[in-house]
Amino acid sequence: MVDMAIRKSALSSRQGGSATVRLRPAAAATRVALRAPQESLAGLSSALGVTIPNAPKTSGRKEWRSALWLGPDEWLVIDESGADLMASLANAGVLHSATDVSHRNVAINVSGPGAEATLSAGCPQDLSINAFPVGACSRTLFGKAEVVIFRTDDDLFRVECWRSFSDYVFGLLAEAAEDAAH
C-alpha cells in the first residue's frame, strides 16, 4: 500500500473555479482496481464493509468508502480514511483480482451550481441530475483524458484521473468553470 502521509499530490495547492464553480484537489485516498465475478460480490462487500454494486452507473457508499461500478466485472474502490483496502480484500475468501492504484490516480472535487455545466463542457455524457443522479458514476472522457466521474451530491462531483493527466484535466476544468460563470 502507498504511504499516503508522505506522497505529494500532483495537484497540491491548485485552486480554480469561478463565481459558480469551485475546483479543489480531493484529499489523498487509497484506491483499488477490483475485478471479480458476480458470485464473489457478497463476499467482497462483506470484506470491504460497503455494498459492491452490480448495475451500470451505480455506486455503494458507506462513510469514507465508495465502490464505483465501471463495468460488468470491474469496480474502483476509494477510501478517504487511509484504510488498507488490500488487507481487507486479502481476507475476502472469494475469487477476485485487486490492484492498488492509489499512486496512479488523483481526484478533483468540482462543486457549486455550475459544476454540472463545467463538466458537460468536456464530457459527452448527459450529467443532468435526472440522467446522472447522486451516487451515479461513470468511466468516460473529459476532453481527451479518461476519467471517472462520481456525483456525490446535487452539485458536487468527484473527478478521478490518472496523475499524469491531472494538470491537463484541472486546466480544462478551470477553463470550463470560467465559461460556466458567463
Phi, psi and omega in degrees: 000143179287135177282104185293336183290332183253352181281132178268133180290143176293342182244020183306135179068007176282138175218153179193180178134201182206196179294337183246355184221139175240130177247126179216139172298136178287157177299156178304145181213157171267145183222142177228131169275119187243133175234137181194154174283161182308319184291351178266352188298320181296315179295321178291320177299318179295316181295324183269343181075021177214144180290125174278116183287155179234022178233147180303144176062024181243166180217162170243142183214136174212119182052246186264007185242137178227144173239118186252127179286122178248338181190176185305333179223030186220135180221155169247120179256128183237132176232119182269003180266352182088008180296155179273094181296323182297322178294319178298317182286333180298334182257014184292328179073016178229160180294126177192167173233131181227132179232125177289117179244024180302323182285339185276322187258153165227164180229150178235129175270128179244114187226161177113170183297341178261009184298315181299315179295323179298311180292324180295339179295334182235003184239131182284352183277155172281111182256015178298155183300330179287320181273335185223074185287173176305131183098348179287149177212155181199140169273126186206193176251144168231111190065238179250011182253140173285131179223166168243123179255131183228116179274114183259348176201174183308315181234039177222124178238146172251124180249112178266132176214164176292142183300330180291341177257359189296322179294318177299310182297316180297317179297318178293320176298319180297318177297315180295324178296320177297317179296322181294336181283345183261000000 
